[in-house]
Amino acid sequence: MSRLKIVGTKRTLTLGKELEIRRALSESHLYSSAFVVDVAERDAEGVPLRFVFTGAGWGHGVGLCQIGAAVMGEKGYAYHEILAHYYPGAEQKRLYP
C-alpha cells in the first residue's frame, strides 16, 4: 500500500487511504488524490518552503462519479437513469430472468 507522509515543522502526518488524503488536503473536498507534487520554492539550505499540487485526474477514470451518482439517487433517479447519464449510448439489458 502506498502512503503519503507530510513532514512539517510542528508535526508529521502519515496518510494511507485515498479518502484520508483528500480530507487532509482540502477543507471542502478534493476531487481526487491523483496529483503530482512539485517543489516551488526552497530556502538557502535547500529545504522546501512551498509546493505546487497539479491534478492528474478525477477519480478512477472509468466514467462514473460516485458522489454524483449518490446525489442523483438521493434526488430520486433510478439506477438505470443514473447509468444512462454516465454512459450515454450504452445498452442496458438484463442477463438473468
ChimeraX commands (.cxc) that place a marker at each C-alpha (Angstrom):
marker #1 position 0.00,0.00,0.00 radius 0.5
marker #1 position 1.26,3.49,-0.85 radius 0.5
marker #1 position 1.26,6.16,1.83 radius 0.5
marker #1 position 1.57,9.93,1.85 radius 0.5
marker #1 position 3.87,11.33,4.52 radius 0.5
marker #1 position 3.72,15.05,5.24 radius 0.5
marker #1 position 6.58,16.33,7.40 radius 0.5
marker #1 position 6.24,19.81,8.82 radius 0.5
marker #1 position 7.98,21.89,11.46 radius 0.5
marker #1 position 5.21,21.26,14.01 radius 0.5
marker #1 position 4.13,17.70,13.22 radius 0.5
marker #1 position 4.30,14.75,10.84 radius 0.5
marker #1 position 1.22,13.20,9.29 radius 0.5
marker #1 position 1.13,9.82,7.54 radius 0.5
marker #1 position -1.94,9.01,5.46 radius 0.5
marker #1 position -2.68,5.74,3.75 radius 0.5
marker #1 position -6.23,5.74,2.47 radius 0.5
marker #1 position -7.29,7.75,-0.55 radius 0.5
marker #1 position -10.16,9.43,1.31 radius 0.5
marker #1 position -7.84,10.36,4.22 radius 0.5
marker #1 position -5.53,12.11,1.77 radius 0.5
marker #1 position -8.37,14.02,0.14 radius 0.5
marker #1 position -9.80,15.12,3.51 radius 0.5
marker #1 position -6.41,16.18,4.88 radius 0.5
marker #1 position -5.62,18.36,1.87 radius 0.5
marker #1 position -8.99,20.08,1.44 radius 0.5
marker #1 position -11.48,21.61,3.87 radius 0.5
marker #1 position -14.39,21.11,1.48 radius 0.5
marker #1 position -13.48,18.29,-0.92 radius 0.5
marker #1 position -10.67,17.27,-3.21 radius 0.5
marker #1 position -11.96,15.56,-6.34 radius 0.5
marker #1 position -9.15,13.04,-6.49 radius 0.5
marker #1 position -5.96,12.02,-4.77 radius 0.5
marker #1 position -4.34,11.68,-8.21 radius 0.5
marker #1 position -1.89,14.57,-8.22 radius 0.5
marker #1 position 1.75,15.41,-8.79 radius 0.5
marker #1 position 3.68,17.45,-6.22 radius 0.5
marker #1 position 6.48,19.79,-7.26 radius 0.5
marker #1 position 8.71,21.94,-5.06 radius 0.5
marker #1 position 8.07,25.58,-6.00 radius 0.5
marker #1 position 10.49,27.26,-3.59 radius 0.5
marker #1 position 13.40,26.25,-1.35 radius 0.5
marker #1 position 15.28,28.06,1.41 radius 0.5
marker #1 position 19.06,28.68,1.38 radius 0.5
marker #1 position 19.70,25.16,2.78 radius 0.5
marker #1 position 17.54,23.54,0.11 radius 0.5
marker #1 position 14.59,22.79,2.39 radius 0.5
marker #1 position 11.28,23.04,0.52 radius 0.5
marker #1 position 9.18,26.05,1.53 radius 0.5
marker #1 position 6.35,25.91,-0.96 radius 0.5
marker #1 position 4.78,23.18,-3.10 radius 0.5
marker #1 position 2.54,23.11,-6.16 radius 0.5
marker #1 position -0.03,20.32,-6.47 radius 0.5
marker #1 position -1.12,19.60,-10.04 radius 0.5
marker #1 position -4.20,17.46,-10.51 radius 0.5
marker #1 position -3.71,14.31,-12.55 radius 0.5
marker #1 position -7.31,13.17,-12.85 radius 0.5
marker #1 position -10.71,12.90,-11.27 radius 0.5
marker #1 position -11.26,9.62,-9.51 radius 0.5
marker #1 position -10.77,6.18,-11.02 radius 0.5
marker #1 position -11.12,7.14,-14.66 radius 0.5
marker #1 position -13.97,4.76,-15.50 radius 0.5
marker #1 position -16.59,7.42,-16.20 radius 0.5
marker #1 position -18.88,7.28,-13.16 radius 0.5
marker #1 position -18.64,9.82,-10.35 radius 0.5
marker #1 position -19.61,8.11,-7.09 radius 0.5
marker #1 position -20.62,11.37,-5.44 radius 0.5
marker #1 position -22.66,12.48,-8.45 radius 0.5
marker #1 position -24.37,9.09,-8.71 radius 0.5
marker #1 position -25.19,9.15,-4.99 radius 0.5
marker #1 position -26.71,12.64,-5.29 radius 0.5
marker #1 position -28.77,11.54,-8.29 radius 0.5
marker #1 position -30.00,8.56,-6.26 radius 0.5
marker #1 position -30.95,10.83,-3.35 radius 0.5
marker #1 position -32.90,13.01,-5.80 radius 0.5
marker #1 position -34.96,10.00,-6.86 radius 0.5
marker #1 position -33.27,8.90,-10.07 radius 0.5
marker #1 position -33.45,5.15,-10.70 radius 0.5
marker #1 position -30.25,3.14,-11.24 radius 0.5
marker #1 position -30.93,2.79,-14.99 radius 0.5
marker #1 position -31.28,6.59,-15.32 radius 0.5
marker #1 position -28.01,7.14,-13.46 radius 0.5
marker #1 position -26.20,4.64,-15.67 radius 0.5
marker #1 position -27.66,6.27,-18.81 radius 0.5
marker #1 position -26.41,9.66,-17.60 radius 0.5
marker #1 position -22.83,8.47,-17.12 radius 0.5
marker #1 position -22.72,6.03,-20.05 radius 0.5
marker #1 position -24.82,7.63,-22.81 radius 0.5
marker #1 position -25.47,5.30,-25.72 radius 0.5
marker #1 position -24.68,2.17,-23.72 radius 0.5
marker #1 position -27.23,-0.63,-23.90 radius 0.5
marker #1 position -28.65,-1.83,-20.61 radius 0.5
marker #1 position -30.18,-5.28,-20.60 radius 0.5
marker #1 position -30.99,-7.94,-18.04 radius 0.5
marker #1 position -28.80,-11.03,-18.30 radius 0.5
marker #1 position -30.79,-13.17,-15.88 radius 0.5
marker #1 position -34.54,-13.98,-15.60 radius 0.5
marker link #1:1,2 radius 0.2
marker link #1:2,3 radius 0.2
marker link #1:3,4 radius 0.2
marker link #1:4,5 radius 0.2
marker link #1:5,6 radius 0.2
marker link #1:6,7 radius 0.2
marker link #1:7,8 radius 0.2
marker link #1:8,9 radius 0.2
marker link #1:9,10 radius 0.2
marker link #1:10,11 radius 0.2
marker link #1:11,12 radius 0.2
marker link #1:12,13 radius 0.2
marker link #1:13,14 radius 0.2
marker link #1:14,15 radius 0.2
marker link #1:15,16 radius 0.2
marker link #1:16,17 radius 0.2
marker link #1:17,18 radius 0.2
marker link #1:18,19 radius 0.2
marker link #1:19,20 radius 0.2
marker link #1:20,21 radius 0.2
marker link #1:21,22 radius 0.2
marker link #1:22,23 radius 0.2
marker link #1:23,24 radius 0.2
marker link #1:24,25 radius 0.2
marker link #1:25,26 radius 0.2
marker link #1:26,27 radius 0.2
marker link #1:27,28 radius 0.2
marker link #1:28,29 radius 0.2
marker link #1:29,30 radius 0.2
marker link #1:30,31 radius 0.2
marker link #1:31,32 radius 0.2
marker link #1:32,33 radius 0.2
marker link #1:33,34 radius 0.2
marker link #1:34,35 radius 0.2
marker link #1:35,36 radius 0.2
marker link #1:36,37 radius 0.2
marker link #1:37,38 radius 0.2
marker link #1:38,39 radius 0.2
marker link #1:39,40 radius 0.2
marker link #1:40,41 radius 0.2
marker link #1:41,42 radius 0.2
marker link #1:42,43 radius 0.2
marker link #1:43,44 radius 0.2
marker link #1:44,45 radius 0.2
marker link #1:45,46 radius 0.2
marker link #1:46,47 radius 0.2
marker link #1:47,48 radius 0.2
marker link #1:48,49 radius 0.2
marker link #1:49,50 radius 0.2
marker link #1:50,51 radius 0.2
marker link #1:51,52 radius 0.2
marker link #1:52,53 radius 0.2
marker link #1:53,54 radius 0.2
marker link #1:54,55 radius 0.2
marker link #1:55,56 radius 0.2
marker link #1:56,57 radius 0.2
marker link #1:57,58 radius 0.2
marker link #1:58,59 radius 0.2
marker link #1:59,60 radius 0.2
marker link #1:60,61 radius 0.2
marker link #1:61,62 radius 0.2
marker link #1:62,63 radius 0.2
marker link #1:63,64 radius 0.2
marker link #1:64,65 radius 0.2
marker link #1:65,66 radius 0.2
marker link #1:66,67 radius 0.2
marker link #1:67,68 radius 0.2
marker link #1:68,69 radius 0.2
marker link #1:69,70 radius 0.2
marker link #1:70,71 radius 0.2
marker link #1:71,72 radius 0.2
marker link #1:72,73 radius 0.2
marker link #1:73,74 radius 0.2
marker link #1:74,75 radius 0.2
marker link #1:75,76 radius 0.2
marker link #1:76,77 radius 0.2
marker link #1:77,78 radius 0.2
marker link #1:78,79 radius 0.2
marker link #1:79,80 radius 0.2
marker link #1:80,81 radius 0.2
marker link #1:81,82 radius 0.2
marker link #1:82,83 radius 0.2
marker link #1:83,84 radius 0.2
marker link #1:84,85 radius 0.2
marker link #1:85,86 radius 0.2
marker link #1:86,87 radius 0.2
marker link #1:87,88 radius 0.2
marker link #1:88,89 radius 0.2
marker link #1:89,90 radius 0.2
marker link #1:90,91 radius 0.2
marker link #1:91,92 radius 0.2
marker link #1:92,93 radius 0.2
marker link #1:93,94 radius 0.2
marker link #1:94,95 radius 0.2
marker link #1:95,96 radius 0.2
marker link #1:96,97 radius 0.2
view
